[in-house]
Amino acid sequence: MKSLIIILLLLSKLLSAQTELSYVFFKVEGDSIMVWIDNVGNITNKVNASYYRKTAEDISTGKSSSGKITDYYISGEIAFATSFNAGKLNGGVVSYFKNGQVRYRGYYNNSMRDSLWIFYYKNGTVEKKIQYNNDDARLTEYYSSKGKIYVQNGTGKYKGQFIPGYKIADTYKISGNVIDGQLDGHWKMRGNTYADEFYEKGVFIKGNSNEYNYTENPIISLTGFDLHEYVDYKKFIVLPYNESNYYSANQMLLYKKSNNLSLTFGSDIKESLYKVIAKDSIHAFTLISQFTVNEENKIEQLETVSDNLNIKNAFNELILLSNFESPKPNNVNIACSVYICISCENGFISIPDYQFGKLMELINLYPINR
């Protein structure tokens, strides 16, 4: 009986540890860092992730501005691989479908698509070829999944799919004519919303989407949004362990009795770190941190990475004062995980806007200029 109790206690501790690990946002492994990202490229915790990114720790701490980036599907298959230099995407890039087939091959020049990019279907056949010049796209060839030619030498009919805007996950169908590699005539977009746009040899004339008329910032493009190009570390996020509850304003995470963490917690961060900046004459730093506020309002799993040790220590001291109160929907305390990225340039501290819970994406079709 005693041995059974010990086994049950060990299993309980193991399950608790696994649960805690599911709510981390990043993990440091030697000189590299792994961060979890969602289906639109926002950093998130492991339990809500669709992908994870492995890269040199320096990319997140500002110590260096060059290295390699590899994104993986949450199940472990490679999704995207490239390199960066001077803080921007530079060099060759390969993206993969989950089945291991190449999704596209191309080249970046200062985070802009450049030179010839070749896109593929999941069965391995070529879908299309696009020539980029400083992100300006010219379609040269387009094929069906069985190899039938639809566009050749930049001219023909296009009927495919794309993701229409920044930080949007939904895929939409598009169709229209191509002349000299550019959109021409009437182009249609169909899906959860719709758009009809008119072009003349690549020049956008007018459009209509959901009864809204516009003459600039077209929605339709031959490329669309790719989450791997827009991974954003600069977030301030709180995610409760149980997101199925509804949280009113006074039931969210509190700091010094307030749910406005941008004001209260943000002010204390700046007050604490500006003292270090003044004392050490610091002009720039980057810091990322994650921690859990448990059901008893105690701080757990605190992990901070920064290119300045004194900044890191001052931040951790502030967190461990534990002025937090965990979310309390239905009068039941819920643990939550917190992630924050803080940067400083020319002596001025920048803290991202505060977000509680998952980011609910609106259907706003922001153009990507492609």
Secondary structure, DSSP 8 states (H G I E B T S, - for coil): -HHHHHHHHHHHHHHHHHHHHHT-SEEEETTEEEEEE-TTSBB--GGG-SEEEEEETHHHHTS-S-EEEEEEETTS-EEEEEEEETTEE-EEEEEE-TTS-EEEEEEEETTEEEEEEEEE-TTS-EEEEEEEETTEEEEEEEE-TT--EEEETTEEEEEEEE--STT----EEEEEEEETTEEEEEEEEESSSEEEEEEETTEEEEEEETTEEESSS----SS---GGG--B---EEEEES--SS---GGGS-EETTBS-TTTHHHHHHHHHHHHHHHHHT---EEEEEEEEE-TTS-EEEEEEEES-HHHHHHHHHHHHT--EE---GGG----EEEEEEEEEETTEEE---EEESS------------
